[in-house]
Amino acid sequence: MRSEKEMLELIRNTALEDDRIRAAWLEGSRANPNVPRDIFQDYDVVYIVEETGSFREDKHWIDRFGERLYMQYPEDNVNYPSDPEHCYGWLMQFEDGNRLDLHVCTWDYAEKEMELFIALVDKDGLLPARENRSDKIYWIRRPVQEQFSCTCNDFWWGLNNIAKGLWRKELPYVCDMLDFHLRPLLRQLLEWKIGSEHDFSVSTGKCGKYMNRYLPPEVYERYLSTYSSANVPELWRAVWEMCHLFEETALDVSERLYFAYQEQEAESSRKFLKRVQELPEDAAEV
């Protein structure tokens, strides 16, 4: 596996040797000093160019980066919006284990997207004088009362769908509702708890992947226990654990941030959930 020094030299030298490339920077996790270093970190690189067409037309210019196992052209994916005339990318997994996510972008396009970065090449003095190594843009943001109230209401109302889905044994529906509707609301609440305990100056990473750094071990284990296999008893167990954890966290956050919390709404939602759980399979009415 090529070292970071070898990869960065290759990336930098490519930019220096190609007159079409006017600047280059490294972004993503390798530019963030707060991200733990490991062997799976990508090299997220932006090359600044005046046009992307010549790079898109040349199918072999990326061969210099190494032997590829497989790759993706994200801007060619019809499922996602893109602007290939101004930004085009190659996501490359190499045989030696390294991965390079490389984009060629026009300056007008890329300037608006700059976040954390380490300058690699700047032929025309385009880049800011100082590199940005702060992950402040990813810090948990302090909510206002309306955000807190809507998050809680969304969660307790969403249990209505979970309840009828479990009674009907529509397990794919229930699993999707749990993972893509309720879980993000629970995660948001846990992040606000973490933020309130750390002066809203930390990040929990994409999908809360760093929450274990900040939550007490027992709370983090409870959160993990809300992930469930697709069978009815296990799903019911996970749903109730999610409810208990959400309620405790909501009370904690409301106290810390001086927010009003609708405890009656939460209690009524759990009452209805319990009623549906106890319904016989052939019930004629709720």
Contacts in CASP RR format, 6 or more apart in sequence:
PFRMAT RR
TARGET T0000
AUTHOR 0000-0000-0000
METHOD contacts of the structure
MODEL  1
MRSEKEMLELIRNTALEDDRIRAAWLEGSRANPNVPRDIFQDYDVVYIVE
ETGSFREDKHWIDRFGERLYMQYPEDNVNYPSDPEHCYGWLMQFEDGNRL
DLHVCTWDYAEKEMELFIALVDKDGLLPARENRSDKIYWIRRPVQEQFSC
TCNDFWWGLNNIAKGLWRKELPYVCDMLDFHLRPLLRQLLEWKIGSEHDF
SVSTGKCGKYMNRYLPPEVYERYLSTYSSANVPELWRAVWEMCHLFEETA
LDVSERLYFAYQEQEAESSRKFLKRVQELPEDAAEV
1 39 0 8 1.000
1 96 0 8 1.000
1 97 0 8 1.000
1 98 0 8 1.000
2 10 0 8 1.000
2 96 0 8 1.000
2 98 0 8 1.000
4 30 0 8 1.000
7 43 0 8 1.000
7 98 0 8 1.000
7 100 0 8 1.000
8 26 0 8 1.000
8 43 0 8 1.000
8 120 0 8 1.000
10 64 0 8 1.000
10 65 0 8 1.000
11 24 0 8 1.000
11 26 0 8 1.000
11 43 0 8 1.000
11 45 0 8 1.000
11 65 0 8 1.000
11 100 0 8 1.000
11 120 0 8 1.000
12 24 0 8 1.000
12 120 0 8 1.000
12 121 0 8 1.000
14 21 0 8 1.000
14 64 0 8 1.000
14 65 0 8 1.000
15 21 0 8 1.000
15 23 0 8 1.000
15 24 0 8 1.000
15 47 0 8 1.000
15 120 0 8 1.000
15 121 0 8 1.000
16 121 0 8 1.000
20 49 0 8 1.000
20 50 0 8 1.000
20 51 0 8 1.000
20 54 0 8 1.000
20 55 0 8 1.000
21 47 0 8 1.000
21 48 0 8 1.000
21 49 0 8 1.000
21 104 0 8 1.000
21 121 0 8 1.000
21 123 0 8 1.000
22 48 0 8 1.000
22 49 0 8 1.000
22 50 0 8 1.000
22 107 0 8 1.000
22 123 0 8 1.000
22 124 0 8 1.000
22 126 0 8 1.000
23 47 0 8 1.000
23 48 0 8 1.000
23 107 0 8 1.000
23 119 0 8 1.000
23 121 0 8 1.000
23 122 0 8 1.000
23 123 0 8 1.000
23 124 0 8 1.000
23 125 0 8 1.000
23 126 0 8 1.000
23 127 0 8 1.000
24 45 0 8 1.000
24 46 0 8 1.000
24 47 0 8 1.000
24 48 0 8 1.000
24 119 0 8 1.000
24 120 0 8 1.000
24 121 0 8 1.000
24 122 0 8 1.000
25 31 0 8 1.000
25 45 0 8 1.000
25 46 0 8 1.000
25 114 0 8 1.000
25 117 0 8 1.000
25 118 0 8 1.000
25 119 0 8 1.000
25 120 0 8 1.000
25 127 0 8 1.000
26 43 0 8 1.000
26 44 0 8 1.000
26 45 0 8 1.000
26 117 0 8 1.000
26 118 0 8 1.000
26 120 0 8 1.000
27 44 0 8 1.000
27 45 0 8 1.000
27 46 0 8 1.000
27 114 0 8 1.000
27 115 0 8 1.000
27 116 0 8 1.000
27 117 0 8 1.000
27 118 0 8 1.000
28 42 0 8 1.000
28 44 0 8 1.000
28 115 0 8 1.000
28 116 0 8 1.000
29 35 0 8 1.000
29 41 0 8 1.000
29 42 0 8 1.000
29 44 0 8 1.000
30 41 0 8 1.000
30 42 0 8 1.000
30 43 0 8 1.000
30 44 0 8 1.000
30 118 0 8 1.000
31 44 0 8 1.000
31 116 0 8 1.000
31 117 0 8 1.000
31 118 0 8 1.000
31 131 0 8 1.000
31 133 0 8 1.000
32 116 0 8 1.000
32 133 0 8 1.000
32 135 0 8 1.000
33 133 0 8 1.000
34 135 0 8 1.000
34 203 0 8 1.000
35 41 0 8 1.000
39 97 0 8 1.000
40 99 0 8 1.000
42 99 0 8 1.000
42 100 0 8 1.000
42 101 0 8 1.000
43 98 0 8 1.000
43 99 0 8 1.000
43 100 0 8 1.000
43 101 0 8 1.000
43 102 0 8 1.000
44 101 0 8 1.000
45 100 0 8 1.000
45 101 0 8 1.000
45 102 0 8 1.000
45 103 0 8 1.000
45 120 0 8 1.000
46 103 0 8 1.000
46 104 0 8 1.000
46 105 0 8 1.000
46 110 0 8 1.000
46 117 0 8 1.000
47 102 0 8 1.000
47 103 0 8 1.000
47 104 0 8 1.000
47 105 0 8 1.000
48 104 0 8 1.000
48 105 0 8 1.000
48 106 0 8 1.000
48 107 0 8 1.000
48 110 0 8 1.000
48 126 0 8 1.000
49 55 0 8 1.000
49 104 0 8 1.000
49 105 0 8 1.000
49 106 0 8 1.000
50 106 0 8 1.000
51 85 0 8 1.000
51 106 0 8 1.000
52 84 0 8 1.000
52 85 0 8 1.000
52 86 0 8 1.000
52 87 0 8 1.000
52 88 0 8 1.000
52 104 0 8 1.000
52 105 0 8 1.000
52 106 0 8 1.000
53 85 0 8 1.000
53 88 0 8 1.000
55 61 0 8 1.000
55 88 0 8 1.000
55 104 0 8 1.000
56 84 0 8 1.000
56 88 0 8 1.000
62 90 0 8 1.000
62 92 0 8 1.000
62 102 0 8 1.000
65 92 0 8 1.000
65 94 0 8 1.000
65 100 0 8 1.000
65 102 0 8 1.000
66 94 0 8 1.000
66 95 0 8 1.000
66 96 0 8 1.000
67 94 0 8 1.000
67 95 0 8 1.000
67 96 0 8 1.000
68 92 0 8 1.000
68 93 0 8 1.000
68 94 0 8 1.000
68 95 0 8 1.000
69 93 0 8 1.000
69 94 0 8 1.000
69 95 0 8 1.000
70 93 0 8 1.000
71 90 0 8 1.000
71 91 0 8 1.000
71 92 0 8 1.000
71 93 0 8 1.000
72 90 0 8 1.000
72 91 0 8 1.000
73 88 0 8 1.000
73 89 0 8 1.000
73 90 0 8 1.000
73 91 0 8 1.000
74 80 0 8 1.000
74 82 0 8 1.000
74 89 0 8 1.000
74 91 0 8 1.000
75 82 0 8 1.000
75 83 0 8 1.000
75 84 0 8 1.000
75 87 0 8 1.000
75 88 0 8 1.000
75 89 0 8 1.000
76 82 0 8 1.000
76 84 0 8 1.000
83 109 0 8 1.000
86 105 0 8 1.000
86 106 0 8 1.000
86 108 0 8 1.000
86 109 0 8 1.000
87 103 0 8 1.000
87 104 0 8 1.000
87 105 0 8 1.000
87 106 0 8 1.000
87 109 0 8 1.000
87 110 0 8 1.000
88 103 0 8 1.000
88 104 0 8 1.000
88 105 0 8 1.000
89 101 0 8 1.000
89 102 0 8 1.000
89 103 0 8 1.000
89 104 0 8 1.000
90 100 0 8 1.000
90 101 0 8 1.000
90 102 0 8 1.000
90 103 0 8 1.000
91 99 0 8 1.000
91 100 0 8 1.000
91 101 0 8 1.000
91 102 0 8 1.000
92 99 0 8 1.000
92 100 0 8 1.000
92 101 0 8 1.000
92 102 0 8 1.000
93 99 0 8 1.000
94 100 0 8 1.000
105 113 0 8 1.000
107 126 0 8 1.000
114 128 0 8 1.000
114 132 0 8 1.000
115 132 0 8 1.000
115 137 0 8 1.000
116 132 0 8 1.000
116 133 0 8 1.000
116 134 0 8 1.000
116 135 0 8 1.000
116 137 0 8 1.000
117 127 0 8 1.000
117 131 0 8 1.000
117 132 0 8 1.000
118 131 0 8 1.000
118 133 0 8 1.000
119 127 0 8 1.000
119 131 0 8 1.000
135 203 0 8 1.000
136 201 0 8 1.000
138 203 0 8 1.000
138 205 0 8 1.000
139 200 0 8 1.000
139 201 0 8 1.000
139 202 0 8 1.000
139 203 0 8 1.000
140 191 0 8 1.000
140 192 0 8 1.000
140 194 0 8 1.000
140 195 0 8 1.000
140 200 0 8 1.000
140 202 0 8 1.000
140 203 0 8 1.000
140 204 0 8 1.000
141 200 0 8 1.000
142 192 0 8 1.000
142 195 0 8 1.000
142 196 0 8 1.000
142 200 0 8 1.000
142 257 0 8 1.000
143 151 0 8 1.000
143 192 0 8 1.000
143 257 0 8 1.000
145 259 0 8 1.000
145 260 0 8 1.000
148 192 0 8 1.000
148 253 0 8 1.000
148 254 0 8 1.000
148 257 0 8 1.000
148 259 0 8 1.000
148 261 0 8 1.000
149 259 0 8 1.000
149 260 0 8 1.000
149 262 0 8 1.000
151 185 0 8 1.000
151 188 0 8 1.000
151 189 0 8 1.000
152 189 0 8 1.000
152 250 0 8 1.000
152 261 0 8 1.000
152 262 0 8 1.000
152 265 0 8 1.000
152 266 0 8 1.000
153 262 0 8 1.000
153 265 0 8 1.000
154 181 0 8 1.000
154 185 0 8 1.000
155 182 0 8 1.000
155 185 0 8 1.000
155 186 0 8 1.000
155 189 0 8 1.000
155 246 0 8 1.000
156 265 0 8 1.000
156 266 0 8 1.000
156 268 0 8 1.000
156 269 0 8 1.000
157 269 0 8 1.000
158 177 0 8 1.000
158 181 0 8 1.000
158 182 0 8 1.000
159 182 0 8 1.000
159 239 0 8 1.000
159 243 0 8 1.000
159 269 0 8 1.000
159 270 0 8 1.000
159 272 0 8 1.000
159 273 0 8 1.000
160 269 0 8 1.000
160 272 0 8 1.000
161 173 0 8 1.000
161 177 0 8 1.000
161 181 0 8 1.000
162 174 0 8 1.000
162 177 0 8 1.000
162 178 0 8 1.000
162 182 0 8 1.000
162 239 0 8 1.000
162 273 0 8 1.000
163 272 0 8 1.000
163 273 0 8 1.000
163 276 0 8 1.000
163 277 0 8 1.000
164 276 0 8 1.000
165 173 0 8 1.000
165 174 0 8 1.000
165 177 0 8 1.000
166 174 0 8 1.000
166 232 0 8 1.000
166 235 0 8 1.000
166 236 0 8 1.000
166 239 0 8 1.000
166 276 0 8 1.000
166 277 0 8 1.000
167 276 0 8 1.000
167 277 0 8 1.000
167 279 0 8 1.000
167 281 0 8 1.000
167 283 0 8 1.000
169 232 0 8 1.000
171 230 0 8 1.000
171 231 0 8 1.000
171 232 0 8 1.000
171 235 0 8 1.000
172 230 0 8 1.000
174 235 0 8 1.000
175 228 0 8 1.000
175 230 0 8 1.000
175 235 0 8 1.000
178 226 0 8 1.000
178 228 0 8 1.000
178 235 0 8 1.000
178 238 0 8 1.000
178 239 0 8 1.000
178 242 0 8 1.000
182 242 0 8 1.000
183 226 0 8 1.000
183 242 0 8 1.000
185 246 0 8 1.000
186 223 0 8 1.000
186 226 0 8 1.000
186 242 0 8 1.000
186 245 0 8 1.000
186 246 0 8 1.000
186 249 0 8 1.000
187 207 0 8 1.000
187 208 0 8 1.000
187 211 0 8 1.000
187 223 0 8 1.000
189 246 0 8 1.000
189 249 0 8 1.000
189 250 0 8 1.000
189 253 0 8 1.000
190 211 0 8 1.000
190 215 0 8 1.000
190 219 0 8 1.000
190 223 0 8 1.000
190 249 0 8 1.000
191 204 0 8 1.000
191 208 0 8 1.000
191 211 0 8 1.000
192 253 0 8 1.000
192 257 0 8 1.000
193 215 0 8 1.000
193 249 0 8 1.000
193 252 0 8 1.000
193 253 0 8 1.000
193 256 0 8 1.000
194 202 0 8 1.000
194 204 0 8 1.000
194 211 0 8 1.000
194 214 0 8 1.000
194 215 0 8 1.000
195 201 0 8 1.000
195 202 0 8 1.000
195 214 0 8 1.000
196 253 0 8 1.000
196 256 0 8 1.000
196 257 0 8 1.000
197 214 0 8 1.000
197 256 0 8 1.000
198 214 0 8 1.000
202 214 0 8 1.000
203 210 0 8 1.000
204 210 0 8 1.000
204 211 0 8 1.000
204 213 0 8 1.000
204 214 0 8 1.000
211 220 0 8 1.000
211 223 0 8 1.000
212 220 0 8 1.000
215 223 0 8 1.000
219 245 0 8 1.000
222 241 0 8 1.000
222 245 0 8 1.000
223 245 0 8 1.000
225 238 0 8 1.000
225 241 0 8 1.000
226 238 0 8 1.000
226 241 0 8 1.000
226 242 0 8 1.000
226 245 0 8 1.000
227 238 0 8 1.000
228 234 0 8 1.000
228 235 0 8 1.000
228 237 0 8 1.000
228 238 0 8 1.000
236 277 0 8 1.000
239 273 0 8 1.000
243 270 0 8 1.000
243 273 0 8 1.000
247 266 0 8 1.000
250 261 0 8 1.000
250 266 0 8 1.000
251 261 0 8 1.000
251 263 0 8 1.000
253 259 0 8 1.000
254 260 0 8 1.000
254 261 0 8 1.000
275 286 0 8 1.000
276 286 0 8 1.000
279 286 0 8 1.000
END
